[in-house]
Amino acid sequence: MASTLILTPSSSPDGAMYFAKNSNREPNECQLVVSLPAVKNDPITLVNCSRITIPQARQRFGILLSKPWWAWGGEMGMNDQGVVIGSEAIFTRDHESEPGLIGMDLVRLGLERGNSAEEAIDVITALLQKYGQGGTCTRRSTSAGYDNSFIVADATEAWIVETAGRHWAANRLTDQAVLSPSLILATNIDRHSYALPQYARRKGWLGEQEQLDFRKIFHRRMLPLSGSCHQSRATLLEGLTQLDRKHVLFDLMQLLRRRKMTHPRAWSRRDVTLQAGGLFRRVQTTGSMVVRLTSKRRDAFFTATSAPEFSIFKPVHFNQPLEEDLQGEDLSQYHERSLWWRHEVFHRHMLLAAKFDATYLQEREDLEKNILVDVMSHKGRELIKIRGQLQQHLLLWEQGWRERVSSRKISPFILRPSTYYWHRLSRIDGLEL
């Protein structure tokens, strides 16, 4: 589903660069927000990525990364040079099945090794062409593989990069953009992989006199997905035209929560935030991120939890992790020390309640607005201090709501397929509701 967007300085209400993304994955796949420090002169020469091992870079930038617990790479993140990257799954006719770098690996590698958007693109595309992209992109499935598109941005420029196997095309953006599981770059290409036209002609996908059209060459019809992705992408593009100049960050957070129906158990193809619910809805929004970049400052906000409509965006800074480092732990089931899993107790109670709790939504909206005012009104050392204080305040606020909701009994008489689905999933995940 479409969920990754960018708003360039020339098109944003206040001249800043804005990035926002929902990570849509398996509903019980815990996602961590980690802070990884910069590294100088690393003596280790190899790095084990998610599926393969490649040479390590001796110098690496510090990064914030939102990642599935099992993966080496991540869905989205930012580095201490002000580069932000998010990925989206796409399906092309040139996907390789052999293990290689997966899209999440390329996100992390671009952040660790790129000091600008353009340098990050050089890193991603060079590694893509050398090692390819392939292998399963989920923990449970052995066949779930796909190619990837990326938004790569810094404070001054933003790019869309789309890939198909070891080939790629990139377009520098001057306006707003939303990624899609379908290819969107056609002839609007500023850069592309070496010998791309020759490769396409050798495959019989491009005529001798035809203009290079990346979408036409590599597009693969995915009928079950096409209607949904186009409609959710239209929702995001429409929302980007309605942002309030004074509340852009808040409006972007609300946009990532947008759904057509009032209750999350109901769903529509125009929904931006996704709730899993059984056979036809197996994907869940498991983490969300919003970033504002200028030449003077970088502000990043993560939910670090699933279901943004039941979550609050928290300010996160380098070397200010939201929780203890749980990398290396088995988080395939409920884990008491995991912020993501603790929130799942709250999320599933809210989802299964007979009546939707509007009190929580209003309280969260007021709190989120106040947080953004506090963060944006500070700078320097005071900004670092206030971020840390707000993090602790929000974690305690979430804990209070978790205790309040978990004390309520869930009615066993709500007989809906989605209710059965979540009860069954919670038993598998070791959650007591």
KOLVEX-781510 format. One record per atom (N, C-alpha, C): x, y, z; residue in one letter. Coordinates in steps of 0.001 Angstrom, whole numbers, padded with zeros to 6 digits, always signed. Last residue first. Layout:
% KOLVEX-781510
XYZA ...
***
This chain:
% KOLVEX-781510
-005325-011021+026976L -006237-009874+026866L -007394-010014+027841L -002077-011878+026833E -003270-012148+027623E -004153-010899+027598E -000125-013007+024163L -000740-011851+024827L -001967-012305+025587L +001195-014824+022522G +001415-014887+023960G +000891-013693+024707G +000630-014997+019851D +001674-014047+020253D +001958-014049+021752D -001508-016733+019748I -000239-017130+019116I +000905-016276+019641I -003423-015111+021008R -003015-016374+021638R -001683-016850+021075R -003573-013084+019092S -003068-012768+020437S -002666-014026+021188S -004742-014419+016938L -003384-013901+016810L -002775-013617+018173L -007312-014911+018033R -006438-016024+017667R -004979-015570+017576R -008223-012293+018328H -008144-013183+019488H -007183-014345+019202H -008125-011456+015647W -007230-010834+016623W -007133-011642+017913W -010089-013178+014435Y -008704-013113+013936Y -007756-012571+014997Y -012413-012525+015805Y -011861-013875+015929Y -010388-013869+015523Y -012630-009912+014803T -012503-010148+016237T -011892-011527+016496T -012996-010302+012076S -011787-009617+012525S -011556-009820+014016S -015556-011611+012024P -014337-012308+011580P -013057-011645+012087P -017400-011141+015074R -017008-010662+013753R -015749-011419+013331R -019178-010998+017642L -018855-012086+016727L -018614-011543+015321L -018955-010150+020633I -018737-009404+019386I -018261-010407+018338I -019108-011464+022996F -020256-011572+022104F -020117-010739+020832F -017265-011147+024952P -017083-012316+024068P -018170-012414+023010P -015883-007987+025629S -017106-008764+025471S -016874-009933+024530S -013229-007584+027775I -013617-007609+026363I -014833-008512+026222I -012996-005502+030602K -013277-006806+030041K -013707-006665+028584K -010311-003349+031533R -011660-003563+031026R -011812-004968+030449R -007680-003130+032066S -008531-003531+033182S -009975-003785+032739S -006516-002101+029828S -006363-003540+030057S -007193-004040+031232S -007007+000669+030055V -007748-000123+029072V -007670-001617+029377V -005284+001473+032123R -006702+001782+032177R -007512+000857+031259R -002774+000641+031259E -003327+000076+032488E -004832+000297+032567E -002545+002260+028997R -002464+000811+028860R -003082+000127+030091R -002587+004794+030057W -003708+004366+029215W -003720+002847+029045W -000117+004711+031424G -001363+004966+032131G -002574+004508+031340G +001693+004331+029302Q +001553+003299+030326Q +000241+003461+031097Q +001442+006763+027961E +001021+005523+027305E +000803+004406+028324E +002554+008406+029946W +001172+008621+029513W +000635+007362+028830W +005168+007435+029985L +004327+007297+031185L +002849+007470+030835L +005945+008202+027427L +005983+006787+027787L +005135+006522+029025L +005719+010975+027632L +004836+010251+026730L +004806+008756+027044L +007752+011599+029477H +006371+011970+029759H +005403+011147+028906H +010018+010725+028109Q +009637+010072+029358Q +008176+010365+029713Q +009957+012521+025904Q +009939+011080+025710Q +009431+010371+026960Q +010226+014991+027181L +008961+014653+026534L +008841+013159+026270L +012896+014843+028033Q +011818+014978+029012Q +010467+014569+028415Q +014244+014679+025559G +014350+013605+026536G +013227+013651+027565G +013519+017171+024453R +013161+015917+023780R +013185+014757+024764R +014714+018943+026225I +013243+018874+026189I +012775+017616+025473I +017460+018494+025672K +016901+018250+027009K +015390+018067+026956K +017673+019297+023032I +018025+017925+023396I +017407+017561+024739I +016941+021985+023356L +016136+021108+022515L +016402+019648+022864L +019005+023003+024887E +017664+022969+025468E +016743+022048+024671E +021099+022934+023102R +021099+021994+024229R +019726+021892+024880R +019256+023963+020203G +020513+023716+020888G +020385+022692+022008G +015850+025055+020885K +016974+024729+020014K +018221+024486+020852K +012240+025209+020942H +013556+025089+021574H +014620+024791+020529H +009838+025103+019640S +010183+026377+020274S +011532+026333+020988S +009408+022532+018780M +009767+023524+017775M +010149+024876+018371M +008707+021227+021219V +009905+020854+020472V +010348+021968+019536V +006317+022536+021993D +007485+022496+022878D +008762+022215+022108D +004661+022034+019782V +004964+023420+020165V +006216+023448+021026V +004540+019248+019933L +005141+019883+018763L +005495+021340+019048L +003183+018912+022368I +004540+018387+022186I +005240+019103+021044I +000676+019990+021799N +001537+020629+022800N +002987+020181+022673N -000258+018098+019922K -000105+019509+019552K +000830+020231+020510K -000329+015827+021568E +000567+015874+020413E +000797+017311+019944E -002349+016454+023396L -000985+016238+023861L +000012+016369+022717L -004597+016591+021748D -004179+017765+022522D -002721+017641+022947D -004623+013926+020776E -004522+015060+019857E -004036+016314+020584E -004970+012411+023132R -003745+012285+022350R -003555+013472+021413R -007530+013242+023864E -006406+013476+024771E -005080+013400+024018E -009019+012308+021703Q -008971+013736+021986Q -007785+014079+022885Q -008568+009519+021895L -008200+010255+020687L -008076+011749+020953L -009646+008864+024417Y -008219+008686+024142Y -007782+009534+022957Y -012352+009340+023966T -011617+010124+024968T -010126+010047+024720T -013382+007469+022253A -013053+008779+021681A -012267+009640+022663A -013180+004220+021930D -012938+005178+022999D -012462+006514+022416D -015793+002290+020483F -014529+002998+020292F -014366+004106+021335F -017141-000575+021984K -017327+000822+021613K -015983+001523+021542K -016132-003098+022416A -017444-002978+021767A -017675-001568+021258A -012687-003657+021615A -013730-003091+022469A -015036-002946+021690A -010648-004430+019995L -011680-005427+020272L -012810-004899+021146L -008980-002226+019885L -009517-002759+018648L -010707-003684+018889L -008187-001915+022523M -008955-000856+021873M -009664-001391+020629M -006745-004319+022841H -007904-004041+023685H -008789-002978+023036H -004726-003894+020971R -005703-004958+020718R -006926-004834+021629R -003321-001691+022095H -003861-001641+020737H -004969-002681+020545H -002468-002706+024613F -003391-001573+024515F -004093-001556+023163F -000768-004738+023721V -001839-005050+024675V -002911-003966+024601V +001050-003347+022150E +000099-004251+021496E -001043-004657+022424E +002698-002048+023932H +001648-001264+023288H +000626-002158+022602H +004438-004122+024495R +003584-003613+025569R +002417-002814+024981R +005701-004349+021986W +004820-005419+022455W +003917-004955+023596W +007108-001890+021881W +006177-002266+020814W +005204-003321+021310W +008771-001990+024127L +007744-000947+024023L +006688-001344+023004L +009764-004856+025757S +009609-004236+024441S +008469-003224+024457S +009819-006270+028062R +010704-005097+027985R +010590-004356+026652R +008074-008419+027621E +007721-007391+028594E +008569-006131+028453E +007034-009607+024633H +008253-009404+025417H +008021-008206+026333H +005272-011865+022578Y +005217-010805+023586Y +006481-010796+024450Y +007426-013112+019920Q +006234-013115+020746Q +006336-011998+021785Q +009742-012475+018638S +008691-013056+017823S +007373-013182+018577S +012086-011461+019609L +010870-010676+019813L +009725-011178+018949L +014947-012347+021024D +013886-012958+020238D +012586-012242+020565D +017596-009896+020852E +016564-010611+021590E +015561-011249+020608E +019076-008413+019087G +019611-009711+019478G +018630-010531+020295G +018162-005356+020478Q +018683-006059+019314Q +019360-007350+019775Q +017197-003782+022461L +016737-005167+022456L +017208-005921+021218L +018222-001240+024441D +018557-001904+023188D +018173-003386+023270D +015481+000471+026023E +016755-000217+026050E +016960-000994+024748E +013910+003208+024234E +013902+002074+025146E +015280+001438+025144E +014424+005402+022687L +013149+005351+023389L +013105+004236+024426L +017678+006950+022812P +016760+005872+022439P +015495+005890+023282P +019459+009207+022034Q +018348+009306+022977Q +017323+008229+022634Q +021330+009195+020025N +021804+008876+021376N +020744+009142+022444N +019375+011435+018147F +020528+010543+018206F +021017+010413+019646F +015910+011591+019139H +017157+012202+018695H +018278+011178+018823H +012429+011843+018764V +013580+010961+018955V +014810+011660+018396V +009177+012459+019966P +010424+013022+019431P +011600+012107+019757P +006489+010353+019017K +007424+010758+020063K +008674+011356+019424K +003074+010111+018364F +004394+010354+017800F +005305+010961+018864F +001052+007520+019689I +001418+008930+019704I +002834+009065+019149I -001598+005292+018562S -000242+005607+019017S -000046+007111+019064S -003801+004499+017209F -003757+004157+018630F -002392+004477+019237F -003212+005270+014677E -004438+005833+015264E -004538+005521+016752E -000956+003722+014042P -000771+005128+014421P -002023+005773+015011P -000147+000675+014586A -001439+001350+014541A -001341+002818+014957A +002742-000001+016720S +001870-000215+015570S +000629+000660+015671S +005532+002103+017675T +004468+001150+017972T +003580+001025+016743T +007073+004224+017125A +007760+003056+017707A +006760+001980+018125A +006416+006698+016082T +005488+006077+017030T +006198+004973+017801T +008774+009388+015878F +008418+007998+015611F +007308+007575+016566F +010144+012242+014458F +009127+011728+015373F +008741+010317+014934F +012792+014567+014143A +012231+013272+013787A +011271+012804+014878A +014241+017378+012844D +013294+016925+013855D +012624+015651+013380D +017048+019240+012423R +016394+018013+011967R +015518+017515+013102R +018251+022508+011328R +017821+021524+012317R +017099+020339+011656R +019253+024110+009264K +019675+024374+010637K +019263+023316+011652K +018161+023477+006848S +019623+023555+006902S +020129+023709+008333S +015566+021128+007806T +016021+022401+007258T +017546+022414+007340T +013066+018650+007948L +014475+018973+007723L +014630+020393+007213L +011008+016564+009781R +011120+017916+009215R +012599+018264+009137R +009333+013436+009615V +010584+014194+009763V +010427+015569+009131V +007658+010666+011015V +007523+011969+010358V +008791+012768+010641V +006648+007262+010996M +007724+008246+011162M +007380+009517+010402M +005462+004148+012392S +005275+005370+011599S +006345+006391+011954S +004622+000640+012301G +005449+001747+012764G +005276+002938+011844G +002837-001156+011249T +003580-001564+012445T +004527-000491+012977T -000131-001627+009783T +000851-000557+009985T +001556-000815+011310T -000477-004889+008358Q -000746-003973+009462Q +000281-002846+009445Q -002003-007318+006280V -000947-006326+006494V -001401-005310+007532V -004058-008893+005537R -002971-009529+006293R -001841-008573+006629R -006987-009108+004647R -006236-007977+005216R -005155-008523+006128R -008226-011385+003889F -008059-010361+002868F -007343-009106+003386F -008146-013010+006250L -007647-013513+004975L -007353-012411+003975L -007657-010553+008864G -008011-011861+008355G -007460-012133+006980G -006942-007952+009486G -008250-008433+009906G -008632-009775+009330G -004884-005044+010113A -005078-006415+009652A -006422-006922+010157A -005188-001761+009175Q -005448-002693+010262Q -005660-004073+009653Q -003289+000985+008019L -003865-000323+007766L -004044-001105+009057L -003640+004326+006931T -003234+003410+007993T -003981+002091+007811T -005074+005022+004603V -003618+005164+004650V -003057+004270+005739V -007824+003818+002690D -007167+003982+003985D -005659+004127+003812D -009127+003241+000401R -008547+004571+000475R -007815+004810+001800R -010308+000825+000716R -009093+000865-000105R -008426+002233-000088R -011279+000428+004146S -011534+000901+002796S -010221+000899+002030S -012842-001146+006996W -011700-000722+006189W -012158-000341+004785W -013561-001593+010503A -014013-001408+009125A -012837-000893+008294A -012100-001467+012774R -012479-002800+012316R -013047-002762+010896R -011785+001246+013305P -010695+000540+012618P -011030-000885+012204P -014560+003319+012527H -013989+002317+013413H -012922+001519+012672H -015116+005058+010384T -014885+005598+011726T -014231+004593+012652T -013486+004898+007127M -014503+004509+008096M -014144+005032+009484M -011139+005933+005934K -012456+006373+005472K -013536+006091+006507K -008265+007279+007572R -009071+006148+007131R -010451+006663+006764R -005050+008479+008440R -006316+008681+007744R -006960+007366+007330R -002663+008673+009668R -003725+007955+010389R -005027+007879+009587R -001141+010276+008113L -000725+008881+008206L -001756+008026+008937L -002448+012677+008688L -002593+012088+007359L -002188+010614+007370L -001566+013270+011234Q -002975+012925+011044Q -003208+012253+009687Q +001061+013870+010590M +000771+012765+011507M -000673+012300+011345M +000612+016094+008999L +001198+014904+008400L +000968+013675+009287L -000402+017870+010903D -001272+017438+009810D -000729+016192+009114D +001882+018240+012488F +000679+017644+013064F -000239+017109+011964F +003579+019498+010605L +003944+018227+011217L +002716+017504+011780L +002099+021865+010002V +002410+020884+008964V +002733+019521+009581V +000715+024121+011046H +000678+022830+011727H +001024+021697+010750H +000698+026412+009566K +001174+026529+010946K +001262+025173+011652K -000369+025631+007105R +000981+026197+007157R +001551+026206+008575R -002041+022602+006768D -002075+023918+007402D -000645+024430+007575D -002576+020808+003739L -001814+021013+004969L -001916+022453+005463L -003755+019930+001424Q -004622+020531+002440Q -003900+020823+003743Q -002212+018499-000268T -002652+019813-000754T -003451+020572+000303T -001908+016088+001002L -000752+016987+000942L -001139+018387+000456L -004348+014798+000539G -004047+015324+001866G -002894+016307+001859G -004007+013983-002116E -005043+014951-001790E -004753+015605-000435E -001981+012123-001740L -001742+013285-002601L -002774+014380-002335L -003343+010252-000071L -002170+010985+000406L -001908+012239-000427L -005381+009334-001793T -005709+009928-000492T -004560+010768+000025T -003870+008222-003853A -004696+009398-004137A -005099+010107-002840A -002857+006032-002483R -001926+007067-002957R -002685+008356-003273R -005182+004575-002137S -004516+005113-000942S -003508+006192-001327S -005679+003999-004869Q -006639+004759-004082Q -006007+005340-002821Q -003484+002519-005707H -003794+003768-006391H -004751+004628-005561H -003593+000305-003995C -002449+001212-003910C -002751+002536-004594C -006071-000930-004704S -005832-000422-003358S -004715+000604-003336S -005712-001663-007406G -006786-000759-007005G -006535-000123-005663G -003414-003409-007285S -003409-002167-008055S -004487-001191-007619S -003520-005846-005966L -002968-004686-005270L -003242-003372-005975L -004570-007768-007615P -005122-007639-006273P -004670-006382-005553P -002966-007357-010025L -004372-006955-009964L -004925-006856-008543L -000201-006395-010912M -000590-007052-009669M -002034-006658-009396M +001880-006493-013721R +000525-006282-013219R +000284-007102-011954R +004888-004930-013777R +004269-006255-013664R +002906-006070-013038R +007158-002901-015598H +005879-003042-014891H +005377-004483-014936H +009460-002414-017012F +009546-003348-015889F +008224-003589-015175F +008796-000704-019205I +009740-001810-019358I +009567-002861-018266I +007069+001212-018188K +006607+000331-019258K +007503-000893-019398K +008754+002476-016313R +007524+001811-015891R +007045+000810-016941R +010793+003542-017953F +011104+002564-016908F +009857+001780-016487F +011355+004090-021101D +010215+004259-020207D +010326+003172-019136D +013161+005484-023685L +013288+004745-022436L +012136+005098-021502L +011505+005372-026846Q +012083+006143-025760Q +012117+005304-024486Q +012247+003151-029568E +011409+003589-028458E +012194+004393-027428E +013689+002027-031588Q +013415+003452-031710Q +012575+003993-030556Q +013879-000652-030766E +015090+000082-031151E +014871+001587-031194E +011767-001325-027874G +012084-001316-029296G +013287-000434-029602G +012035-003271-025032L +012152-001905-025558L +012562-001970-027016L +012061-005898-024359W +011093-005057-023663W +011091-003618-024187W +013976-007694-025125G +012801-007548-025967G +011706-006687-025368G +016351-007855-023849K +015256-008658-023289K +014002-008620-024173K +017752-005979-025259R +018181-007375-025362R +017103-008327-024848R +016449-003677-024387R +016307-004089-025793R +016715-005552-025973R +017263-003593-021720A +015844-003711-022026A +015625-004175-023473A +020040-003271-022060Y +019518-004438-021351Y +018053-004676-021721Y +020152-000791-023323Q +020657-001975-024021Q +020113-003258-023392Q +019105+000913-021291P +018402+000746-022580P +018838-000521-023326P +021124+000464-019179L +019717+000099-019012L +018983-000048-020357L +023843+000968-018879A +023394+000119-019992A +021944-000327-019841A +023626+001693-015434Y +024479+001563-016611Y +023865+000574-017614Y +020563+003208-014276S +021660+002247-014197S +022391+002135-015532S +019958+006782-014412H +019556+005379-014448H +020790+004493-014457H +018485+010014-013819R +019639+009114-013774R +019120+007682-013892R +016063+011189-014445D +017274+012020-014466D +018553+011189-014459D +013059+010544-016047I +014234+009943-015420I +015415+010886-015555I +010243+010236-017043N +010762+011318-016193N +011929+010810-015363N +009106+008153-018275T +010185+008809-019031T +010816+009939-018226T +008316+006927-015368A +008167+006505-016761A +009340+007074-017566A +007796+005923-012122L +008727+006619-013009L +008591+006058-014419L +006132+004197-010773I +005571+005487-011165I +006516+006292-012058I +005173+000822-010146L +006171+001767-010654L +005499+003057-011088L +003224+000146-007222S +003380+000096-008675S +004437+001118-009093S +003269+000872-004596P +003757-000471-004935P +003851-000710-006436P +004468+004289-004501S +003386+003332-004709S +003989+001956-004939S +005181+007464-002928L +005553+006199-003538L +004336+005285-003639L +004460+010772-003703V +004053+009626-002890V +004477+008367-003619V +005530+014186-003552A +005480+012883-004209A +005086+011826-003192A +005807+017712-004403Q +005455+016622-003506Q +005377+015315-004275Q +008614+018848-006388D +007274+018990-005847D +007032+017879-004842D +010890+018196-007532T +010717+019620-007264T +009377+019893-006595T +013145+015437-007440L +011817+016004-007228L +011872+017514-007004L +014825+013440-009750R +014947+014487-008747R +013632+015253-008663R +014613+010016-010195N +014072+011301-010613N +014218+012295-009471N +016127+007015-011394A +015949+008024-010346A +015457+009325-010944A +016204+003462-011757A +016010+004790-012349A +015725+005762-011218A +017943+000307-012135W +017278+001358-011365W +017122+002616-012204W +018711-003234-011880H +018594-001968-012609H +017762-000972-011812H +018643-005649-010710R +019863-004852-010492R +019829-003523-011243R +015248-005662-010129G +016439-006500-010136G +017659-005658-009816G +014500-002496-010276A +013972-003733-010847A +015159-004670-011001A +013657+000492-008453T +014567-000569-008857T +013801-001742-009448T +013608+004037-008146E +012885+002782-008333E +013828+001740-008904E +013837+006845-006190V +014648+005816-006843V +013797+004555-006936V +013252+010255-005984I +012623+008934-006024I +013578+008010-006771I +014795+012764-003914W +014785+011906-005097W +013837+010724-004891W +015442+016123-002921A +014773+014841-002705A +014699+014084-004024A +017396+018669-001244E +016936+017952-002425E +016323+016609-002046E +017904+019943+001223T +017849+020747-000004T +017323+020009-001223T +018051+018214+003371A +017350+019490+003557A +017132+020251+002257A +017505+015096+001652D +018169+015878+002700D +017456+017225+002752D +016187+011860+000714A +016133+013325+000798A +017103+013856+001840A +014674+009348-001083V +015934+009734-000448V +015996+011260-000454V +012422+006809-001337I +012536+008265-001293I +013788+008565-000498I +012517+003869-003355F +012997+004649-002215F +012701+006124-002424F +011358+000548-004076S +011533+001951-004446S +011888+002716-003182S +012295-002854-004753N +012043-001731-003860N +012152-000391-004569N +011082-006256-005182D +012022-005173-005426D +011577-003960-004615D +010571-009138-003051Y +010112-008068-003929Y +011258-007105-004192Y +009422-012212-001568G +010468-011316-002028G +009907-010271-002972G +008485-014657+000200A +007989-013281+000070A +009147-012347-000284A +009206-017239+000740S +009081-016859-000674S +008676-015409-000886S +009104-017980+003314T +010350-018303+002610T +010322-017825+001161T +007834-016075+006071S +007675-016641+004733S +009030-016917+004101S +008765-014969+008499R +008015-016220+008487R +007947-016875+007116R +010166-012591+007979R +010788-013641+008790R +010095-014989+008602R +010512-011162+004693T +009802-011345+005955T +010456-012495+006701T +011785-011214+002343C +011795-009931+003056C +010934-009982+004307C +013941-013613+000847T +012704-013285+001524T +012846-012015+002346T +015896-012577-002027G +015709-013264-000756G +014424-012813-000088G +017483-009641-003419G +016767-010895-003493G +016716-011564-002140G +019342-007606-005433Q +018380-007614-004332Q +017534-008865-004469Q +022912-007238-006093G +021538-007562-006405G +020632-007443-005193G +025547-006491-005796Y +025081-007651-005033Y +023646-008078-005372Y +025988-004374-007661K +027038-005353-007365K +026479-006629-006750K +023715-002847-007802Q +024236-003418-009039Q +025286-004494-008785Q +023454-002165-005078L +022397-002893-005779L +022938-003582-007016L +025724-000646-004625L +025583-001935-003938L +024515-002796-004607L +025084+001542-006272A +026322+000788-006497A +026237-000594-005849A +022683+002461-005141T +022673+001917-006500T +023945+001118-006812T +023470+003278-002514I +022408+002281-002730I +022519+001644-004105I +025482+005220-003062V +025756+004035-002241V +024740+002933-002551V +024067+007108-004567D +025241+006457-005150D +025578+005172-004397D +022211+007883-002639I +021745+007209-003855I +022901+006473-004522I +023927+009171-000863A +023209+007979-000417A +022677+007183-001610A +024681+011341-002442E +025690+010338-002096E +025024+009049-001609E +022229+012699-002561E +022825+012180-003789E +023897+011133-003492E +021796+013373+000126A +020839+012531-000587A +021486+011899-001814A +024844+012954+002013S +023850+013783+001324S +022902+012842+000606S +026473+011072+003053N +026398+012351+003785N +025494+013362+003105N +026053+007620+003453G +025784+008782+002603G +025670+010068+003397G +026290+005392+005074R +027422+005731+004213R +027215+006981+003359R +024005+004924+006581E +025306+004816+007245E +026434+005407+006408E +021988+005195+004640L +022065+006124+005770L +023442+006096+006429L +022511+003061+002904G +022491+004431+002398G +022622+005454+003509G +022216+000915+004703L +023523+001168+004074L +023597+002588+003522L +019451+001085+005317R +020473+001289+006356R +021834+001614+005751R +018336+000627+002737V +018004+001828+003507V +019096+002102+004538V +019377-001892+002132L +019814-000741+001336L +019469+000581+002015L +017985-003483+003946D +019443-003377+004044D +019940-002129+003319D +015411-003205+002908M +015706-002643+004231M +017206-002532+004473M +015606-004623+000467G +015408-003171+000469G +015746-002530+001798G +018333-006986+000703I +016911-006652+000642I +016778-005132+000777I +020933-008296-001253L +020535-007264-000295L +019033-007054-000410L +020229-011721-001898G +021045-010530-002109G +020750-009561-000994G +019422-014969-003077P +019662-014052-001955P +020586-012912-002344P +017513-015176-006157E +018694-015529-005372E +018908-014528-004231E +015499-014087-007645S +015124-014941-006516S +016308-015305-005639S +014936-010819-008901E +015841-011960-008760E +015463-012775-007532E +012548-009302-011064H +012989-009620-009702H +013865-010870-009686H +011465-008214-013326D +012890-008557-013371D +013434-008908-011982D +008948-007230-013254R +009136-008441-014060R +010588-008903-014052R +008127-006177-009878T +008566-005960-011257T +008783-007296-011965T +006675-004536-007270F +006721-005834-007938F +007014-005606-009416F +007879-002937-004293I +007302-002890-005635I +007513-004244-006303I +007787-001532-001056A +007855-002747-001881A +007216-002486-003240A +009666+001308-000183E +008348+000761-000481E +008538-000485-001344E +011568+003170+002268S +011425+002247+001143S +009983+001785+001001S +013255+006234+003059G +012180+005279+003306G +011993+004414+002078G +015658+008356+004540I +015347+007373+003499I +014182+006506+003974I +017430+011400+005003V +016308+010549+005388V +015964+009635+004224V +020187+013141+006278V +019648+012359+005165V +018547+011462+005702V +021601+014524+008249G +020338+015074+007761G +019803+014397+006515G +023704+013364+009374Q +024027+014356+008352Q +022759+014991+007779Q +022823+011353+010974D +023215+012595+011646D +023735+013656+010680D +019951+009909+009184N +021301+009909+009747N +021670+011282+010307N +016876+008104+009528M +017574+009365+009266M +018981+009248+009828M +014450+005730+008130G +015359+006287+009126G +015995+007585+008664G +012798+002609+007467M +012901+004066+007325M +013848+004580+008399M +013063-000148+007673E +012070+000390+006748E +012288+001872+006465E +016415-001557+007879G +015178-000986+008400G +014290-000428+007304G +018649-004426+008380G +018287-003092+007910G +016952-002640+008466G +018485-006891+009641W +019665-006051+009857W +019341-004614+009470W +015486-008084+011279A +016227-007623+010096A +017470-006830+010497A +013975-008646+013493W +014842-009706+012983W +015790-009222+011893W +012375-006415+014062W +013360-006864+015048W +014370-007852+014481W +012187-003928+011544P +011689-005182+012092P +012770-005821+012960P +013096-000533+012419K +013419-001807+011775K +012635-002963+012367K +014079+002668+012083S +012910+001887+012461S +012968+000584+011691S +016911+004424+013178L +016375+003425+012253L +015160+002742+012862L +019255+006953+013076L +018024+006509+013722L +017329+005604+012730L +022878+006875+012972I +021558+006803+012365I +020470+006505+013391I +026100+008204+012249G +025112+007812+013228G +023727+007841+012606G +028063+006935+009494F +027344+008002+010187F +026404+007418+011233F +031247+005334+009331R +029798+005291+009183R +029163+006408+010008R +034163+003982+007919Q +033544+005190+008483Q +032041+005124+008244Q +034538+001474+006815R +035300+001835+008016R +034715+003064+008710R +032007-000735+005785A +032628+000579+005607A +033331+000968+006908A +032402-004245+005042Q +031950-003169+005912Q +032669-001864+005567Q +031405-006386+002358P +032447-005615+003046P +031848-004466+003861P +028641-008639+003225I +029348-007755+002302I +030465-007031+003059I +026507-011449+003290T +027607-010723+003940T +028344-009908+002884T +022860-011717+003176I +024216-011959+002687I +025222-011135+003488I +020509-011118+004549R +020615-012394+003841R +022017-012719+003354R +020921-008795+006138S +019814-009708+006439S +019977-011069+005797S +024523-008675+006585C +023235-008041+006332C +022129-009085+006535C +027313-008688+008325N +026252-009632+007986N +024941-008863+007820N +030287-007261+007149V +029042-007044+007880V +028003-008034+007376V +033870-007099+007549L +032671-007641+006926L +031451-007345+007787L +035926-005957+009028T +035952-005791+007569T +034692-006294+006863T +036544-004017+011831I +035788-005151+011300I +035585-004952+009797I +037654-001631+012631P +038579-002695+012205P +037857-003902+011608P +036600+001562+011740D +036136+000266+012214D +037092-000823+011729D +037000+004416+011684N +038093+003448+011595N +037715+002086+012176N +034157+005376+013492K +035353+005806+012767K +036400+004699+012824K +030649+005648+013553V +031820+004789+013728V +032965+005341+012892V +027755+006845+015335A +028735+006951+014254A +029958+006110+014594A +025282+004590+016828P +026268+005684+016829P +027155+005689+015595P +021873+004150+016356L +023180+003520+016141L +024237+004606+015990L +018913+003692+017872S +019882+004752+017621S +021256+004108+017541S +015836+002209+016761V +017163+002120+017369V +018007+003326+016980V +012787+000980+017153V +013429+002233+016763V +014755+002286+017510V +011475-002149+015986L +012293-001395+016930L +012715-000064+016329L +008537-003995+015690Q +009454-003058+015031Q +010163-002203+016087Q +007212-007279+015482C +007692-006189+016330C +008694-005327+015569C +004688-008463+013764E +006124-008285+013576E +006585-007049+014354E +002009-009006+013586N +002687-009325+014846N +004206-009294+014698N +001191-008243+011007P +000596-007592+012175P +001273-007912+013504P +003703-007476+008555E +002907-008478+009254E +002424-007925+010586E +003480-003991+007486R +004082-005318+007462R +003176-006325+008173R +004190-000816+006667N +003083-001767+006611N +003622-003177+006431N +005062+002124+008024S +005649+000832+007694S +004545-000210+007781S +004401+005323+006798N +003905+004183+007556N +004636+002940+007083N +006136+008429+006684K +005981+007045+006219K +005296+006187+007265K +007353+011562+005472A +006466+010797+006354A +006280+009406+005783A +009163+014611+005363F +009102+013200+004994F +008166+012490+005965F +009811+017864+004192Y +009033+016980+005063Y +008998+015575+004481Y +011799+020712+004258M +011618+019400+003645M +010880+018519+004643M +010354+024054+004377A +011156+022959+004914A +010921+021699+004091A +008610+026076+003578G +009934+026012+002968G +010861+024953+003539G +006034+025976+004544D +006993+026815+005261D +008423+026701+004738D +004467+024302+002866P +003928+025603+003301P +004965+026525+003947P +006351+022913+000092S +005850+022857+001470S +005392+024245+001922S +007484+023159-002394S +006054+022866-002344S +005488+022828-000927S +010146+023650-002058S +009421+024506-003000S +007919+024287-002954S +010949+021596-000254P +010870+023001+000186P +010066+023890-000751P +008740+018698-000758T +009988+019439-000954T +009832+020903-000512T +007572+016057+000846L +007116+017407+000521L +008370+018266+000447L +006882+012606+000425I +007851+013696+000595I +007211+015002+000160I +005878+009355+001679L +005664+010619+000970L +006745+011636+001304L +004509+006185+001717T +005755+006940+001857T +005650+008207+001027T +002373+004538+001194S +002442+005142+002525S +003694+005974+002749S +000410+002304-000622A +001170+003544-000655A +001190+004191+000715A +000836-001195+000000M +000000+000000+000000M +000878+001254+000000M 
***
